[in-house]
Amino acid sequence: MMAIVKRTPRPLTRRRVRPPQLDYPLLICAAGLLAFGFIMVASASMSIAERCCNDPFFYVIRHGFAMTLALGCGLATYFVPLERWERAGTVLFLLGILVLALVLVPGIGRSVNGATRWIPLGPLNLQPSEFVKLFAVIYVSSYLVRHATAVANQIVGFIRPMLLIGAAATLILMQPDFGTTAVMLTTVMGLLFLGGASLLPFAVLIGAVATGLVTLVIFSPYRMKRVISFLDPWQDPFNSGYQLSQALIAFGRGEWTGVGLGNGIQKQFFLPEAHTDFLVSVVGEEFGLVGIVALIGAFVFLAQRAFAISGRAEALNQRFGAHVAQGIAMWLSLQAFVNIGVNIGFLPTKGLTMPFLSYGSNSLIVGCMAVAILLRIDVTMRQLAAAAIPKPQQGVRWVRA
């Protein structure tokens, strides 16, 4: 015989609410890259700042301010629910296109070294193309959720988002910023492929893009000059191939373990843009092959964590979060690959920063926002998974009579 014995209800007590469990490995990896970037910017910029500004800490202070601003933006981004990002995807991207157009308006955009990519905002210079990469990921991810069937079965479903992406790419090319355009297009195409698009439109688009890129190189003297210097920088090591040849010398001096932090020579007298686009060359000189491999490993680990978050979101049928995590993983890892490839002479020289490391407030802000969104997706998936687990009944106990 079984009997039901009712328990006396316990008095209600206030339970301590535990904070959500974060993906601490991802957070530690991103924080480590930021800290290492601050150290390397300080190492690479002091001699430059001493010559140009009579203050060796000029760039260090500005980079520290940019890091503080980036961390603040990342913290604010973390508290934005995923549903708001999904609803605002199209609006954000259209706003990004509008600001890209404003950059090209005379009197608004600021030009540096022949490139018009910034809008002066007091002590800061806004670079819209950096934010457009993130907005493109959010826009295409929300589009894939709304039009999954059309993307998988109709060419029109593939073409629609590419019209807006193409408009943004054209405006970025007019700045000109070839590297950012390539990273954004590749990331978006990767997202569409993972979203189920057929191979035919990819083949057509890749052919059209390749034709356009070749045309841009042929009819643009400065791009042709960059390609020639990339193929053989030693042919003109004191002019067109100067930057790449000095970067290769830095890697050569670093050998296996480097010459030590702060002991690099190339950053002091020879290597241009040592604290921005060519910061990896300084890492190679001061930390050697070991430092470069560790740096690559950090970005591989970051991408792996992002794809793991995407997998958990896919398992819970949260497709927007899954696509955003995939897009951020591809974007950050691809940009890091391009920057390292430029530094070692594997790719033509482009003005593309190293995520989390290079000097520049816009790149740091967008990178911190991307990591914050990944952490938000991870926490949301943990909460949904916990809510799906059935809770044991309380208040009734079965006993044997």
N, C-alpha and C positions, 0 to 999 in steps of 0.2 A: 504494500500500500504506500502511496505517495501522498503527502499532505503539503499544503501551501502554508507557509508561515510568513506573515507580513512583518517586515522590519519596522521598528519605530523610526520615523523620519528624523534625521539629524538636523540640528539647527543650522540655518543658512549662515555660511561664512563667506567672506569675500576672498576669492581666489586671486592670487598674484598672476597678472597677465604677463606671460613671457614674450619678450620681443621676438619677431620672426627670425628664423635661422637664415643667415646670409650665406652666399657662396664665398666663404672666406678665402679659399685659394685664389679665386679670380680677383677679389679685392686686394689681396696682398700682392699679387703679380702686377696689377695696374699701379698700385702705390709704389712698389719697388721700381718700376720703370720711370715713374714721375721723379722719385728721389734721385735715381741714377742720372736722369736727364738734367736735373738741376746741378748736380756735381759736374757733369761734363760740360754744360753751358758755362759754368764758372771757370772751368779749366781752359776752355777754348776761347773765351771772350776777353779775358783780363788784359792780355797784351794788345788786342785790338782796341778795347775801350780806353786804354792808357794813351794810345797814339791819337785817337780821334776825339776823345772827350775829356782828356786829362783826368779821368777817374776810372781806375781799374774795376770798380764795382758798378759801373753804369749799367751794363747789360744784366748783371747778376740781380740788382735791385729790381729792375723792370721785369725780369723773368720771375722773381719771387712774387711780385705783385700779380703777374699773370696767373701764376699757379694758385694763389689765394682766390682770385676771381673764378678760375676754372673749378676749383673744389666747391666754391659756393654755388656755382651754376649746376654742378653735378649733384649736390645735395638737394637743391630745389627740384631738379629733374626727377630724382628718385621718388619724390612724393606725388608725382603726377600719375594717376591711374592709367593703365593700358587702354581703357576704353576711350579716354580723351585723345590719346595719340591716334587711335584708329579713326575716330570721327574727324579729327583735324588734319588728317594726312594730305588730302587734296588742297585744302586752304593753305597749309604751310608751304607746300611746294609752289603753288601759284604766287604766294608772297615772296618766296625765294627768287622766282623768275623776275618779278617786278624789281626787286632790289638789284639783281644782276643787271637789269637794263639801266637802272639809275647810275651804276658804276661807270657806264660808257657815256653819260651825259657830261658835256664839258662844264667845268666848274664844280662838279660834284665828286667825280672820281679822282683819285690821287695816283700819279704815275711815279714808279720807281724803276730805274734801269730799263726803260722802254716798255714796261708792263703797267697797265691800268687795272688794278685789282682791288683797290681799297677805297673806303669812304671814311674820311676823317671824322671822328666823333670825340673831340676834345683830346684827352691824353691817349685815347685808343684809336686804332684804325680797324674798322670793320672790314673783313674779307668775306663777302657773301658766299663765294664758291665753296668755302670750307663747310658752311652750314647746309648748303644745298646737297652735299653728299649724304648727310644724315636725313634731310627731308626727303630725298629721293628714295631711300630705303623705306622710310615710313609710308610714303605715298604708294609705292609699288606693292608693299606688303598689304596695305588696306585694299588695294585694287584686286590683288589675288584672292582675298577673302570674298569680296563681293562678286567677282566674275571668274571664279575658278573654272566653271564649265566652258565658258567662252574662250578662255586662254588655252585650255586643253584641246578644244575641238574646232576652233575657228581662228583663221588668220587675223580677222578683225580684232579679236580679243587680245592678240599680241601687239597689233599696230597701235591701238588706242593709247596705251600708256607711253609708247615710244614717241608719239607726237610731242607730248609735253617734255619728255626727257630730251628729245632732239632739239627742242627750242632752248632748253637750258644749256645743252652742250654747245650750241651755236654761239650763245652769248658768252660762255666761258672761253671759247676759242677766240672770240674777238678781243679778249683782254690783253694779250693772249695767254692761255694757260693750258697747254697741251696735256700735261701730266694729270691734272685734276679731271679733265675731260675723259681721258682714257680710263682712269680708276672708276669714275662714276658709271660710264657705259658698261664696263666689264662687270661691275657689281650688279647693276640692274639686269643685264642679260643672264648672269648667273642665277639671280632670284627668279626670273621668269622660267628658266630651265628647270630649276628645282620645283617651281610651281606647276609643272606639267605641260609647258608649251612644247609643240612638236619641233623637230629638227629643221624642217624646211625654212621657216622664217629666219631661223638662226643663220643658216647658210647664206641666205640672201642678204641679211643685214651685215654679216661679217664681211661678205664680198664688197658690199657698198662702203662700209667703213674703211676697209683696207684700201680700196680705190681712192677714197677721199683723203686718207692719210698720206698716201704716196703723192697725190696731187699737191697737198699742202707742202710737203717736203720739197718737191720739184720746183714749185713756183714761189717759195719763200726762201730768200737768200740766207737768213739767219738760221733757219731750220736745216737747210742743206749744209751750212757750215758746221752745225752741231753734229750732224750725222757723220760728216767726213772726219771731224776731230775725234769722234767716238770710235770710228773704225781704226784709226791709227793716230793716237794723240802725240806720238813721238815724231810724227812728220813735221809738226809745227809746235814744239813744246813750249815756246815762249809767246805764243799768240792764241790761236784757236784751241789748241790742245793743252793750254797751260793748266787749267783747273784740274782736269782729269789726270794729267801726268803728275802733278803735285800730290793728288790724292793717292795715286798708286805708289809714289815714293813713301808716303806715310805708312801705308800697309807694309811695304817692304822693310821699313825701319822697325816696325812692331814685331815682326817674325812670330814666334810661338807665344810668348808671354808678355810682350810689350816692353816699353822702356820705363814704365811706371807712371802713375797718376801725376800730372803736372809737368812731366819731363819731356813732353813732345816739342819738337822743333818746328814742324811744318805749320802749325797753327799760329806761330809767333810772327813769322816773316814771309811765308810763301803761299799758304793755302787760303784762297778767298772763300768767304761765306763759311768759315770753319764752325761757327756756332749755330748755323741754320741748316742749310741743305746738305752740307758735307760734315756734319757732326760725327757720322759713323766712321769717317776716315780718322778722326782724332781718337775715337775708341779703338780702332785698329792699331794705331801707333802706340797708344799708351797701355793697352791691355792685350794686344796681339791677337792671334787666332783664337785663343781661349776666350777672350772677351767677346769676339764677334759670334762665336758659336753659342755662348751663353745668352747673348742678346737675341739671336735667332730662336733659341730654345724658349725664351720667355714669350715671344710672339706666337710660336707654335702652341705653347701651353694655353695662352689666352684664347686663341682660336678654338682649341679643343674644348675648353670650358664653355665657350659660346655655343658650339654645336651640341654639347651635352645638354645645355639648357633648352636648345631648340628641340632636341629629341624628347625631353620630358613634356614640353608644351604640345608637341605633336601627339604624344600618347594620350594626353588629356583633351585632345580635339580643340586646342587653342591655337588655331592656325595663324592668327595675326602675330602672336608672340613668337611662334616658331619661325615665321618668315623674317621678322625683324632681327631675331638672334642670328639667323643665317646671314642676313645682309650685313650686319655689323661685323661678323666674323670675317666674311669675304673682303669687306672694305678695308678694315684695319690691317689684315694680313697682306692684302694685295698692295696697299700703300707702303707698308714696311718693306715688302719684297722689291718694289720699284725703287725706293730710296737706296736700299743696299745695293741693288743692281747698278744704279747710277754711280755710286761711290766706288765700286770695284771695276767699272768699265764694262759691265755686262749689258747695260742699256744706255741709250743716248742721254745726255745731260738734260734734266728737267728741274724746274723749280718746285719740287715737291718735298714737304717736310717729313721727318721721321716722327710717327705718332708717339706722343708722350715725352719725347726727348728734345726735339729741336726748339730753338728759341722762336717765340711767336705766340701771342695770346690766343688768336683764333683757333689754331690747331689744338692747343691745350684745352680750351673750353669745349670744343666739339668732342675731343677724345674723352674727357671726363663725363660729358653728357651721354655718350654712347655706353660707357661702362655702367653708369647709373641706370640706364634703361635695361641693360642686361640683368643687373641686380634686381630691378623691379619685376622683370619677367620671372626670374628665379623665385623670388619670394611669393609672387602670385601663384605660381605653379605649386609650390609647397603648400600654400594655404588651400588650394583647390583639392590637392591630393589628400590632405588631412581631413577636409570636410567630406570626402567621398568614403572614408573608412567608417563602417557602421559602429556605433557606440554600444557597449554592453548595457543591457537593461539593469536598472538599479531599483531597489525597494522590494523585490520579490526574491525569495530564496526557496528552493525545493529541498525538502528533507525526506528521508525514508522513515515511514511510520514503524 
